[in-house]
C-alpha cells in the first residue's frame, strides 16, 4: 500500500463547469493534504491543461454545456498515451445506461453529487493506488528492458569476439597476424552491400566470411606450411579443409554460423563447376560465391611462399578476366563497383599487414 505522503503528492485535474463545485472539491482535497491540484470550468481547455500538467487522476463532470464529460474522455485518454489514467466521473445521474456508457468510454469510477467527503477520499485514493502501481511496474519494466538490451549488446560483442578469435585460430599457424580473415570479411561485406542485399544479411556475411578457412585447423603442418608445390595426395588433404570447416560450424542455431558453414564448404567452388566439390553456377550459395572473390583478391595481393604478391590493380584485372569461369559474373561486377571503397578501407584500416594467401 502506498504511503499517504506519496498519494498526496499526486497531481489531480478537476473539470466542472460549476465554480462552486470546483471550490468544494478543492477544499476537500486540501484538507486531506493534496497540494497539486489544478482545475478548469472550461472543458475545451481540459486536454491542453492535462498535457501541460500530466495529471495522475482526473475528476470530470458528466454533464457540461457544449462538451459533456463522455466526449472529453477520449481526448484525455489519447493524450495519456499508454499511461494508465484513472478518470472519475462527477454526476448526479445514477441511471444504469449513463453509467454503462461512461464505463465503456473509459471512466474508472463515479462520485455522486452532492459529494461525501469520505467517499471522495476513498475513491480517489483507491484509483491513485492503481495509477502509481501501474507507473512503478512500467518503470521497472523499462529498467529490465534496458538491462536486457545491455546484456544483449554484451552477448553480441562477445559473439563477435569469439567468431573473430575462431577465425584467427584457423589462420594462426600460417598467418600470425590473423588479418587475412579480417580483410576477407571486409571485402565480402562490401560485395554483399554492392549486390544490394539486406543490411542484416550484409552484416552476417561480413561476420561469417572470416570463418571461411576454419577447417585449416585440421590440416597437418607439413602440408599447410609446405613451401614448394603440393603433390596430388597433399592437394587432396588441403581440399578437405572445406569439409572440415563446414563440420566444425554445422548444426548451430546462430544465423552467422549457419552462413559460415556454407561459406566454409563452398568458397573454393567455381562458376564453371571445376571447384573442389564440382558445384556449378548458382548451385554454390551466394555467400560462397562472394567469399570466393574476396578470398582470391586477398590471396593475390599478399605474398605466398612460392610467389610475390600482385598489386591490387593487377589482382583486379585478373579477377575481371576470370568472370564466367572462376567467378560469378554478377559478383565480379559488384566487386568492381565497390572496389574504390574497398581500396580505401583496406588502405585506411589496420589490417593491411601481409598475411598468408588462401589455400
C-alpha positions in Angstrom: 0.0 0.0 0.0 1.3 3.4 -0.9 2.1 5.9 1.8 -0.2 8.8 2.4 2.6 11.2 1.6 3.1 9.7 -1.9 -0.6 9.7 -2.6 -1.0 13.4 -1.6 1.9 14.3 -3.9 -0.2 13.1 -6.8 -1.4 15.6 -9.4 -5.1 16.0 -9.8 -7.1 17.7 -12.5 -10.7 18.9 -11.8 -13.0 19.7 -14.7 -16.5 21.0 -13.9 -18.5 23.9 -15.3 -19.6 24.9 -11.8 -17.1 27.1 -10.0 -18.9 26.3 -6.7 -18.4 22.6 -7.1 -14.8 23.1 -8.1 -14.3 25.1 -4.9 -15.9 22.4 -2.7 -13.7 19.7 -4.2 -10.6 21.8 -3.8 -11.3 22.4 -0.2 -12.0 18.7 0.4 -8.7 17.7 -1.3 -6.7 20.4 0.6 -8.0 19.1 4.0 -6.6 15.7 3.1 -3.2 17.0 2.0 -3.5 17.2 -1.7 -1.5 20.2 -2.8 -1.0 19.6 -6.6 -4.5 20.3 -7.9 -5.5 22.3 -11.0 -8.9 23.0 -12.2 -10.9 24.4 -15.1 -14.6 25.3 -15.7 -14.0 25.2 -19.5 -14.0 21.7 -20.8 -12.4 22.8 -24.1 -9.2 23.6 -22.2 -9.0 20.3 -20.3 -6.9 18.3 -22.7 -4.3 21.0 -23.1 -4.2 21.5 -19.4 -3.8 17.8 -18.9 -0.8 17.7 -21.3 0.9 20.6 -19.5 0.2 19.3 -16.0 0.4 15.5 -16.6 -2.3 14.7 -14.1 -2.3 11.3 -12.2 -6.1 11.4 -12.0 -8.9 13.4 -13.5 -12.3 14.2 -11.8 -14.6 15.1 -14.7 -18.2 16.4 -14.6 -20.5 14.2 -16.7 -22.9 17.0 -17.9 -21.4 20.3 -19.1 -22.6 22.7 -21.7 -21.0 22.5 -25.3 -19.0 19.4 -24.3 -20.0 16.7 -21.9 -17.7 14.5 -20.0 -18.1 11.5 -22.2 -17.0 13.4 -25.2 -13.9 14.6 -23.3 -12.8 11.1 -22.1 -11.4 10.0 -25.4 -9.3 13.2 -25.8 -7.8 12.7 -22.3 -7.0 9.1 -22.8 -5.4 9.8 -26.2 -3.3 12.5 -24.5 -2.3 10.0 -21.8 -1.0 7.5 -24.4 0.0 4.2 -22.9 -0.1 5.5 -19.4 -2.9 4.3 -17.1 -5.1 7.4 -16.5 -7.9 7.0 -13.9 -10.9 9.2 -14.7 -13.7 9.6 -12.1 -17.0 10.9 -13.3 -18.8 13.5 -11.2 -22.5 13.1 -11.7 -26.0 13.2 -10.2 -27.3 10.9 -13.0 -27.4 7.4 -11.5 -29.2 5.7 -14.4 -27.5 2.4 -15.4 -27.5 3.5 -19.1 -25.3 6.5 -18.3 -23.0 4.6 -16.0 -22.5 1.8 -18.5 -21.8 4.2 -21.3 -19.2 6.1 -19.2 -17.5 2.8 -18.2 -17.4 1.7 -21.9 -15.9 5.1 -22.8 -13.1 4.8 -20.3 -14.3 6.1 -16.9 -12.9 4.1 -14.0 -15.3 5.2 -11.2 -18.1 7.6 -10.2 -18.7 10.1 -7.4 -22.2 11.2 -7.0 -23.4 14.7 -6.2 -23.7 16.0 -3.6 -20.2 14.9 -2.5 -19.5 12.8 0.6 -16.0 13.7 1.9 -15.1 10.1 2.9 -16.3 8.7 -0.3 -14.3 11.2 -2.3 -11.1 10.4 -0.5 -11.6 6.6 -0.7 -12.4 6.5 -4.4 -9.6 8.9 -5.3 -7.1 7.0 -3.0 -8.0 3.6 -4.5 -7.5 4.8 -8.1 -4.3 6.6 -7.2 -3.0 3.3 -5.8 -3.7 1.7 -9.1 -2.2 4.6 -11.0 1.1 4.5 -9.0 1.4 0.7 -9.1 1.0 0.9 -12.9 3.6 3.6 -13.1 6.0 1.7 -10.8 5.5 -1.5 -12.9 6.1 0.4 -16.1 9.3 1.9 -14.7 10.5 -1.4 -13.5 9.8 -3.0 -16.9 11.8 -0.2 -18.6 14.7 -0.8 -16.3 14.5 -4.5 -17.1 14.3 -3.8 -20.8 17.4 -1.6 -20.6 19.2 -4.3 -18.7 18.2 -6.9 -21.3 19.2 -4.6 -24.1 22.6 -4.0 -22.4 23.0 -7.8 -21.9 22.1 -8.4 -25.5 24.7 -6.0 -26.6 27.3 -7.6 -24.4 26.4 -11.0 -25.8 26.6 -9.7 -29.3 30.0 -8.2 -28.6 31.1 -11.5 -27.1 29.8 -13.5 -30.0 31.7 -11.3 -32.5 34.8 -11.6 -30.4 34.5 -15.4 -30.3 33.9 -15.6 -34.1 37.0 -13.4 -34.7 39.1 -15.5 -32.4 37.9 -18.7 -34.0 38.8 -17.3 -37.4 42.2 -16.2 -36.2 42.8 -19.6 -34.7 42.5 -21.1 -38.2 45.0 -18.6 -39.6 47.4 -18.6 -36.7 49.8 -21.3 -38.0 50.4 -19.6 -41.4 49.4 -16.0 -40.6 50.3 -14.9 -37.1 48.5 -11.6 -37.6 45.2 -13.3 -38.4 44.5 -10.3 -40.7 43.7 -12.3 -43.8 40.4 -13.3 -42.2 39.6 -9.7 -41.3 40.3 -8.4 -44.8 38.2 -11.2 -46.4 35.3 -10.2 -44.1 35.7 -6.5 -45.0 35.8 -7.2 -48.8 32.9 -9.7 -48.6 30.8 -7.2 -46.7 31.3 -4.6 -49.4 30.5 -7.0 -52.2 27.3 -8.1 -50.4 26.3 -4.4 -50.0 27.0 -3.7 -53.7 24.7 -6.6 -54.5 22.0 -4.7 -52.6 21.5 -7.5 -50.1 19.5 -6.5 -46.9 21.6 -4.7 -44.3 21.2 -7.6 -41.8 22.4 -10.1 -44.4 25.4 -7.9 -45.3 26.4 -7.8 -41.6 26.0 -11.6 -41.3 28.3 -12.2 -44.4 30.8 -9.7 -43.0 30.9 -11.6 -39.7 30.8 -15.1 -41.3 33.3 -14.6 -44.1 36.4 -14.7 -41.8 35.4 -18.3 -40.9 36.0 -19.5 -44.5 39.2 -21.3 -43.7 38.4 -22.5 -40.2 38.9 -26.1 -41.5 42.6 -25.5 -41.8 42.8 -26.3 -38.2 42.7 -30.0 -39.3 45.4 -29.7 -42.0 48.8 -31.1 -40.9 51.7 -28.5 -40.7 53.8 -30.4 -43.2 51.1 -29.9 -45.8 49.8 -26.5 -44.8 53.2 -24.8 -44.5 54.9 -26.6 -47.4 56.9 -24.0 -49.4 57.0 -25.9 -52.7 54.3 -27.4 -54.9 51.9 -29.8 -53.4 51.7 -33.5 -54.5 48.3 -34.8 -55.7 47.8 -36.5 -52.3 48.8 -33.4 -50.4 46.4 -31.4 -52.6 43.6 -33.7 -51.6 44.4 -33.2 -47.9 44.3 -29.4 -48.5 41.0 -29.6 -50.3 39.4 -31.4 -47.3 39.7 -28.2 -45.2 36.4 -27.0 -46.7 34.5 -30.1 -45.4 36.3 -30.0 -42.1 35.3 -26.3 -41.7 31.7 -27.0 -42.5 31.6 -29.8 -40.0 33.1 -27.6 -37.3 30.3 -25.0 -37.9 27.4 -27.4 -38.5 24.2 -27.6 -36.5 24.4 -24.2 -35.0 21.4 -22.1 -34.0 23.3 -18.9 -34.9 22.5 -17.5 -38.3 26.0 -16.2 -38.6 27.5 -19.7 -38.1 24.9 -21.2 -40.5 26.1 -18.9 -43.2 29.7 -19.6 -42.1 29.1 -23.3 -42.6 28.0 -22.6 -46.2 31.0 -20.3 -46.8 33.5 -22.8 -45.4 32.2 -25.6 -47.6 31.8 -23.6 -50.9 34.3 -20.8 -51.1 36.5 -22.8 -53.4 33.8 -23.7 -55.8 34.0 -22.2 -59.3 31.3 -20.7 -61.6 32.3 -23.2 -64.3 31.9 -26.2 -62.0 35.7 -27.0 -61.7 36.0 -26.3 -58.0 36.6 -28.5 -55.0 33.1 -30.1 -54.9 32.1 -29.6 -58.6 29.2 -27.2 -57.9 28.4 -25.1 -60.9 26.9 -21.6 -61.3 24.2 -20.9 -58.7 24.4 -24.3 -57.2 27.0 -22.6 -55.0 25.2 -20.4 -52.4 25.6 -16.7 -53.0 27.6 -16.2 -49.8 30.2 -18.8 -51.1 30.4 -17.0 -54.4 31.0 -13.7 -52.7 33.8 -15.1 -50.5 35.4 -16.8 -53.4 36.1 -13.4 -54.9 37.0 -11.7 -51.6 39.4 -14.6 -50.7 41.0 -14.7 -54.1 41.6 -11.0 -54.1 43.3 -11.1 -50.8 45.3 -14.2 -51.8 46.6 -12.4 -54.9 47.6 -9.2 -53.1 49.7 -10.9 -50.4 52.9 -12.9 -50.5 52.8 -16.6 -50.9 55.7 -18.9 -50.1 56.2 -19.6 -53.8 55.4 -16.1 -55.3 55.3 -12.5 -54.5 52.0 -10.5 -54.1 50.4 -8.8 -57.1 49.4 -5.2 -56.9 45.8 -4.5 -56.2 45.3 -3.2 -59.7 46.8 -6.4 -61.3 44.7 -8.5 -59.0 41.6 -6.5 -60.1 42.5 -7.2 -63.7 42.9 -10.9 -63.0 39.6 -11.3 -61.2 37.8 -9.4 -64.0 39.4 -11.8 -66.5 38.1 -14.8 -64.5 34.4 -13.7 -64.7 32.3 -16.5 -66.0 34.9 -19.1 -65.5 36.2 -19.0 -61.9 33.8 -16.4 -60.6 30.1 -15.4 -60.7 29.9 -12.5 -63.2 27.4 -10.6 -61.1 29.6 -10.9 -58.0 32.6 -9.7 -60.0 30.5 -6.7 -61.2 29.6 -5.9 -57.6 33.2 -6.3 -56.5 34.4 -3.9 -59.3 31.6 -1.4 -58.4 32.7 -1.4 -54.8 36.4 -1.5 -55.4 37.1 2.2 -54.7 35.5 1.8 -51.3 37.3 -1.5 -50.7 40.6 0.0 -51.7 40.1 3.0 -49.4 39.0 0.8 -46.4 41.9 -1.6 -46.9 44.4 1.2 -47.1 43.0 3.0 -44.1 42.3 0.1 -41.8 44.9 -1.6 -39.6 44.5 -4.9 -41.4 46.9 -4.4 -44.3 49.9 -6.3 -43.0 50.8 -9.1 -45.4 49.4 -12.5 -44.3 49.2 -15.8 -45.9 47.2 -16.3 -49.0 44.4 -18.7 -49.1 44.9 -22.3 -50.0 
